Amino acid sequence: GGGSSNLDPSAGTGGSSSSAAALSVLVGCQGLDAEDSLLQALEADGLALLAAAAAALEDRPRAELSLTLCDSDFIRGLNAQWRGKDCATDVLSFPQDDAEMLGDVVLCVDVADRQAAERGHERRDELRVLLVHGLLHLLGYDHETSDVDAAEMSEAEGRLLGRLGWRGEGLVAAAG
């Protein structure tokens, strides 16, 4: 499949290496003012997800993730520029060819709010679902390449979301 077979959320932060990778999450905003508590919660979620994905990161002494919360206008511009789709979307991932920086995950708060209302859960829960989805894309998963890859990514979403205490569906499963 197109995914990373090393993703083992049960591995914890140590993995099989003698020293754990130094993990960091850089959180910012574009086009909106988010509450500090939300930014801190998402930073903590990002760190927990990187720790859960430690097996996939074992060859990196450091692993950084850039996370940007934005409005619909900002993500619409990115979606048009990079995917040729002139519409807002919920999450975009931009892998980096860098020894430390995994890449950028951009989450649209406007779309997340709408989807949270449609799915009957809170904003933070929807942002967690989107963060997991974006991180898996950075780790090599792709639900658009085949049904097998979609099933693999859906399973990985469920495992990582479970590590964050989420019992609902991931984005791939919700999209059906």
C-alpha positions as CSV (number, residue, x, y, z in Angstrom):
1,G,0.0,0.0,0.0
2,G,0.9,3.7,-0.1
3,G,1.0,4.0,3.7
4,S,3.8,3.7,6.2
5,S,3.9,0.2,7.6
6,N,6.0,1.4,10.6
7,L,3.0,3.3,12.2
8,D,2.4,1.6,15.5
9,P,0.5,3.8,17.9
10,S,1.1,1.3,20.7
11,A,4.9,1.8,20.4
12,G,4.9,4.8,22.7
13,T,7.7,7.4,22.6
14,G,10.6,5.0,23.0
15,G,10.1,2.8,19.9
16,S,13.0,0.3,19.3
17,S,15.7,2.9,19.4
18,S,17.8,3.6,22.5
19,S,16.8,7.3,22.6
20,A,13.5,8.9,21.8
21,A,13.4,11.5,19.1
22,A,13.1,15.1,20.2
23,L,9.6,16.1,19.1
24,S,8.1,19.6,18.6
25,V,5.0,21.1,17.1
26,L,4.9,24.7,15.8
27,V,1.4,26.1,16.0
28,G,0.3,29.3,14.2
29,C,-2.7,31.1,12.8
30,Q,-3.5,32.7,9.4
31,G,-6.6,34.9,8.9
32,L,-8.1,34.3,12.4
33,D,-7.5,34.8,16.1
34,A,-7.7,31.4,17.9
35,E,-7.8,31.2,21.7
36,D,-4.6,30.3,23.4
37,S,-6.2,27.3,25.1
38,L,-7.1,25.9,21.7
39,L,-3.6,26.4,20.3
40,Q,-2.1,24.8,23.4
41,A,-4.5,21.8,23.2
42,L,-3.6,21.3,19.5
43,E,0.1,21.5,20.3
44,A,-0.4,18.9,23.0
45,D,-2.4,16.7,20.6
46,G,0.3,17.1,17.9
47,L,3.0,16.0,20.4
48,A,1.0,13.0,21.5
49,L,0.5,12.0,17.8
50,L,4.2,12.3,17.0
51,A,5.0,10.2,20.1
52,A,2.4,7.6,19.0
53,A,4.0,7.5,15.5
54,A,7.5,7.1,17.0
55,A,8.1,3.8,15.1
56,A,7.6,5.6,11.8
57,L,10.0,8.3,13.0
58,E,12.8,6.2,14.5
59,D,15.4,7.2,11.9
60,R,15.0,10.9,12.9
61,P,16.8,12.4,15.8
62,R,14.3,15.2,15.8
63,A,10.8,15.4,14.4
64,E,8.9,18.7,13.9
65,L,5.4,19.4,12.7
66,S,4.1,22.7,11.6
67,L,0.4,23.2,12.3
68,T,-1.5,26.2,11.0
69,L,-5.1,27.1,11.9
70,C,-6.7,29.3,9.2
71,D,-9.9,30.7,7.8
72,S,-11.7,29.6,4.6
73,D,-10.2,32.3,2.5
74,F,-6.6,31.3,3.4
75,I,-7.1,27.6,2.7
76,R,-9.1,28.3,-0.4
77,G,-6.1,30.1,-1.8
78,L,-3.8,27.2,-0.9
79,N,-6.2,24.6,-2.4
80,A,-6.4,26.6,-5.6
81,Q,-2.6,27.0,-5.9
82,W,-1.6,23.5,-5.0
83,R,-4.5,21.3,-6.0
84,G,-6.2,23.3,-8.7
85,K,-9.5,23.3,-6.6
86,D,-10.9,26.8,-6.1
87,C,-12.8,26.0,-2.9
88,A,-12.2,25.8,0.8
89,T,-11.3,22.4,2.3
90,D,-10.8,21.1,5.8
91,V,-7.2,20.0,5.8
92,L,-4.1,20.3,3.6
93,S,-0.8,18.6,4.1
94,F,2.5,19.7,2.7
95,P,5.3,17.2,3.3
96,Q,8.9,18.6,3.6
97,D,12.0,16.9,2.3
98,D,13.8,17.8,5.5
99,A,15.6,15.7,8.1
100,E,13.7,17.3,11.0
101,M,10.5,18.9,9.6
102,L,7.9,16.4,8.6
103,G,5.8,19.1,7.0
104,D,3.0,21.5,7.3
105,V,-0.6,20.6,8.2
106,V,-3.1,23.4,7.6
107,L,-6.5,23.1,9.3
108,C,-9.5,25.3,8.3
109,V,-11.4,26.3,11.5
110,D,-14.4,27.5,9.5
111,V,-14.8,24.2,7.7
112,A,-14.0,22.3,10.9
113,D,-16.8,24.2,12.8
114,R,-19.3,23.3,10.0
115,Q,-18.2,19.6,10.0
116,A,-18.3,19.4,13.8
117,A,-21.9,20.6,13.8
118,E,-22.9,18.2,11.0
119,R,-21.2,15.3,12.8
120,G,-22.5,16.2,16.3
121,H,-19.2,16.8,18.1
122,E,-17.1,19.7,19.4
123,R,-14.6,21.9,17.4
124,R,-11.6,20.4,19.2
125,D,-12.7,16.9,18.3
126,E,-13.0,17.8,14.6
127,L,-9.7,19.5,14.6
128,R,-8.2,16.4,16.1
129,V,-9.7,14.2,13.4
130,L,-8.3,16.6,10.8
131,L,-4.9,16.8,12.5
132,V,-4.6,13.0,12.5
133,H,-5.6,12.9,8.8
134,G,-3.0,15.5,7.8
135,L,-0.2,13.9,9.8
136,L,-0.9,10.5,8.2
137,H,-0.5,12.2,4.8
138,L,2.8,13.5,5.9
139,L,3.8,10.0,6.9
140,G,3.0,8.6,3.4
141,Y,-0.6,7.5,3.7
142,D,-2.9,8.3,0.8
143,H,-6.6,7.4,0.7
144,E,-7.1,8.5,-2.9
145,T,-4.7,6.0,-4.6
146,S,-6.7,2.8,-4.0
147,D,-9.4,1.1,-1.9
148,V,-6.6,-0.9,-0.1
149,D,-4.7,2.3,0.7
150,A,-7.9,4.0,1.9
151,A,-8.7,1.1,4.2
152,E,-5.1,1.2,5.5
153,M,-5.3,4.9,6.2
154,S,-8.7,4.6,7.8
155,E,-7.4,1.9,10.2
156,A,-4.4,4.1,11.0
157,E,-6.7,7.1,11.7
158,G,-8.7,4.9,14.1
159,R,-5.6,3.8,16.0
160,L,-4.1,7.3,16.3
161,L,-7.5,8.9,17.3
162,G,-7.9,6.2,19.9
163,R,-4.6,7.3,21.4
164,L,-6.2,10.8,21.8
165,G,-9.3,9.2,23.5
166,W,-11.5,9.6,20.4
167,R,-14.0,6.8,19.8
168,G,-15.7,8.3,16.7
169,E,-14.8,7.8,13.1
170,G,-11.7,9.2,11.3
171,L,-12.0,11.4,8.2
172,V,-11.6,8.5,5.7
173,A,-14.3,6.4,7.4
174,A,-16.7,9.4,7.8
175,A,-16.3,10.2,4.1
176,G,-17.2,6.5,3.4
